[in-house]
Structures are given as structure tokens and as C-alpha cells.
Amino acid sequence: MSKPIVISAALTAAALLTFAPARAQESPERVVVPYRSSGGPRIVHASLMNGGITVKRHDGQDVIVEASAHSGGRPAHSRDGMKRLDLNHGSGLDVEEDNNVIEIKTNAMEEESNLVITVPANTSLKLKCLNGGDILVDGVTGEIDANNLNGKVTLNHVSGNVIAHSLNGSVIVSLDRVDASKPMSFSTLNGDIDVTLPADFRANVKIKADNGDVFSDFEVKPGANPHPVTEPGDAKNGKYKIRFDNSMTGTINGGGPEFTFTTFNGEIRIRKRK
Amino acid sequence: MTCEQIRIGMAEYLAGRMSAGDRAAFLGHVDHCEACAAEVEEFTALWRDLDDLPLPMPSTRMLPRFRAMLHAYERSSRPSNLAMMPSRPWMWGALAASLFVGGLLAGHYLGRNSAANTEIASLKTEVEGMRQMVTLTLLQQQSAGERLRGVTWSNRMERPDSAVENALLTAVNRDPNVNVRLSAVDALQKFTANPAVRRALVDAIPVQDSPLVQIALIDAIVPLGDASAGSMLRQLAADPHANEAVRKRANWGLRKLGVA
């Protein structure tokens, strides 16, 4: 078993400080984690207190982590002709790798720092944000677990398996291909859920929307309880409107793994990929 | 464990006969070996499908054919007609052989149903045990997706047992993923005949940090009409730190229970 490598971004920051004392307002710290061919499948875990996470795909094998700390609202860079020496008010980026599992954290408590992570196409993700930022993922295939407290979760053109939650933001997911054997789950308290799925995907769905409507252009065949009323006449954008007490179960394309959609105050839209 | 040992241990793993230590080593390897993980996945699916496999029945033509053969044999071996009896030793041999085959067939087809029934029963128990094991194993995985699968596996069990019940309650209280907790609350609805589970669901509300899960718990408890949940809901409704939606839902629950 390979020994974990720890890359302290503080070193990077120190280097920046030495060679470029007059840093720009937003100075990204950058860490490149090479792929271990002997390791397991690639998994990236990232969690942030303040700020958002963006995950992009590239054709290379490395994982590139960039953190940018906003020196939010701090005064100008010079005073009485002196230049400010920026101490490490940076993101406190901390990247750790063990057997292709990459842990990314930032220690900055007060300042907002945004993470941009560039990964190979086949990468599993576990992302967590607390305040002031959105989670955005584009084009990744794998198991994606995204959890946000106050921001949005947006997953564009992803494939595989998704578990997504935001407490106060919306959950917007578009899946190109789904792992046919695994359940998925999308939930939010105050936001909307908007999920686009391949036309031929199969699932047993559980839908719960206490205070909002549910729309879908899939034919959802209702299960045993409770009895929803489908109103084709009341269609919005050519979609069926499904009315029910506050939850329903049903099947799409004959049934498959369990897909759960839960929102308390928002609306649910389940779209067919065109 | 090596990939070779995984292949050898596969049957034991699927049947749930592996010791805890071996299973840990097995899963430890599978977690890190994509090829073995794929193989385990494939065999698990196969094992699952075995349960749904219809029992093959003998063809309807088999019985008339067998009767015809028996009839022909009876006619040929009537003792009144001694001339029909085989006169050469090789014919005796042939007769013995056909008797033997006839007996085998009769035994096979006549005795089959009852044997098959006990076999099905024991297979069912085994499958049920396997589902329990799969549920419990999946609920302990690192990945939220696997744990979510574990929760949905528990829905396949016909008679969930206390081990699964406890694992699901632990998931409600401790799972780091909100969606897994939500599904676990949902899966526990079929255990609510057990007063201990009802109690545990009520107790889970104040320790829960996700408002969405708190609401799911209230929604699970209130329809049971158990007024003992009242004091907890009253506390929650009055708690200024609780999420506004949760307070509203608690008030709704109190009205539904008629204890507002």
C-alpha cells in the first residue's frame, strides 16, 4: 500500500510570497496531484466552509486543484508609499492523496475561498459546501455525492450515479447516462429540483413535494399509494401535471432502481433528455 | 486477499457463510480492485436473479409418454404369455436396464415436487439471509451511493429483522449523508408496528441536524396517531433555534394528533 502524500499549499503560498510580494487581489494556489496507476479508482473529496466548488473535466490524468481566496473588501495594497506584505491570508488549501483518494480542505474560516478542481472524466466526487457558494460539476462520470447548505447544486452532463442535496438552494442535475443498477436521490428543503434524465432510463420513483407542484414529460405510472391525478389538460410547456396529497410512488419505463425526489417548499421537474 | 482468493471465496461471500474477518478482508480487496468489484457485482446480480427464476416443470408430454411406455412394458411382460418372455440372456439384461431407467424416471418425476418445495423454502430463507447480509454490509460502506443501495435492499426483505432495524435506525441518527438518512426514515416506516422503533423515530428528531430529515420524521410519526409524540412536537414547535419549516410542520403534527 502506498504511503499517503501530503502537499501543503502553505509552501506554495510561501513561495508566492517570496517571489511576488505584490500579489493580485485574487491569487490562486495550485496543486497538481498525479495519477497512480497502481491505485484504486479515483475519488475526490472536497469540503469548504465558505465559498463554492467547481469541478471541470479535462483529458489528462492529473487532478488539478486551484483555490482562490478573495481578500474580500480589504483596503488598498499600499499605504504611505509602502506595499502591503500579504501574509498567508490565503485559502489554507490542504490536499492529501492516498491510493487515488484525494482529500481537499481549506482552513480559511472567515475569508471566502473558491475551489476549482480539474479532473479526468472518470472520477467519483464527494463535495460539501456550507456557506456562500454553489457546487458546479461539468462532464464527470462516476459516483457524485454533492451536499450544499446555502447554495445551489448544479451538475451538468454528468453520468453514473448522483446523490444531491441542498438545504436552501436548488438542485439542478442533467444526466447523460445513468448507472442502471444504483438508486439515486435528490433533495432540498427550500429549493427546486430539476433533473434531466435519458429518455430510456428505468426507475421506481418516490416523489415528495409538500408545498409545490411536480412536472414531468416522462410517463409516471402511479404505484399503489397514494392516488395521484394526472391532468394532461393542465399541462405547462407540454408536460403532465401530477397532483397528489404530498407524495407518490410510481414507475418510469417499467421500473428499476429507486429514485427519490424530495422538496418541502420547492417545485420538482423531471425532464426527458431531448 | 488476492484476486484468485476472491474468486474462490465468492460463493461463500454470496451465501453469507464467510466469517467476519474474512468478509472484511474480502470487501477490503474488492473496494480497491475494480476487476473484482465488477465480478462481485455481476455475481450478486446473478444471485439475485436466481430468486426470480421459475422452477422448470416437466413437459406435459412426458407423462403420457411414460404411461405409454409403461403400458407397452406391462403388455410385453404379462406372465400369462410366457412366450413373450425374453429367451436370451442379453434380453434379460435389456429388460433389467429398461426397468432401471423406468424406475429412475418415475422416482425423478413423482418425487420431484415435494423435494422441490422444501428446496424452494430453504432457498428463500437463504436468499432472505443474503438480503439481510447485503443490506447490513452496504450500510457500512464509505460511499453514500452504496449506503443508499443498502437502504433500498432492506425494502426487498419480506420480514426485516432486528439487525436491519437497528442498522436503519443508526443510519437515521448517524449517517453523514442527508439523502441516506431520508431514505432510512422511509424504509423504517414498515417497522413502525414495533413501539421501540416508533420511540426511536421520535427521539431522533431533536438530535437530527437536517431540517428536511426532521420533517420526514414528523411525517412518519404523525400518521401513526401516537399521542406520546406530542410533548416532543410541542418542544420543537416552541424551539426558536429550530428551522421555521420544521416548527410549522411540528404545529401541523400537533393539530393532526389532536393534542395542540
Chai-1 contact restraints between the chains, C-beta under 6 A:
chainA,res_idxA,chainB,res_idxB,connection_type,confidence,min_distance_angstrom,max_distance_angstrom,comment,restraint_id
A,G40,B,H32,contact,1.0,0.0,6.0,A-B,restraint_1
A,P41,B,E34,contact,1.0,0.0,6.0,A-B,restraint_2
A,E143,B,S143,contact,1.0,0.0,6.0,A-B,restraint_3
A,E143,B,G145,contact,1.0,0.0,6.0,A-B,restraint_4
A,D145,B,A144,contact,1.0,0.0,6.0,A-B,restraint_5
A,N161,B,G145,contact,1.0,0.0,6.0,A-B,restraint_6
A,I163,B,A144,contact,1.0,0.0,6.0,A-B,restraint_7
A,I163,B,G145,contact,1.0,0.0,6.0,A-B,restraint_8
A,I163,B,N179,contact,1.0,0.0,6.0,A-B,restraint_9
A,H165,B,V178,contact,1.0,0.0,6.0,A-B,restraint_10
A,H165,B,N179,contact,1.0,0.0,6.0,A-B,restraint_11
A,K182,B,G145,contact,1.0,0.0,6.0,A-B,restraint_12
A,P183,B,L148,contact,1.0,0.0,6.0,A-B,restraint_13
A,P183,B,R149,contact,1.0,0.0,6.0,A-B,restraint_14
A,P183,B,T152,contact,1.0,0.0,6.0,A-B,restraint_15
A,S185,B,L148,contact,1.0,0.0,6.0,A-B,restraint_16
A,S185,B,N179,contact,1.0,0.0,6.0,A-B,restraint_17
A,S187,B,N179,contact,1.0,0.0,6.0,A-B,restraint_18
A,S187,B,L182,contact,1.0,0.0,6.0,A-B,restraint_19
A,S187,B,L212,contact,1.0,0.0,6.0,A-B,restraint_20
A,L189,B,P211,contact,1.0,0.0,6.0,A-B,restraint_21
A,L189,B,L212,contact,1.0,0.0,6.0,A-B,restraint_22
A,E258,B,T152,contact,1.0,0.0,6.0,A-B,restraint_23
A,F264,B,I215,contact,1.0,0.0,6.0,A-B,restraint_24
A,F264,B,A245,contact,1.0,0.0,6.0,A-B,restraint_25
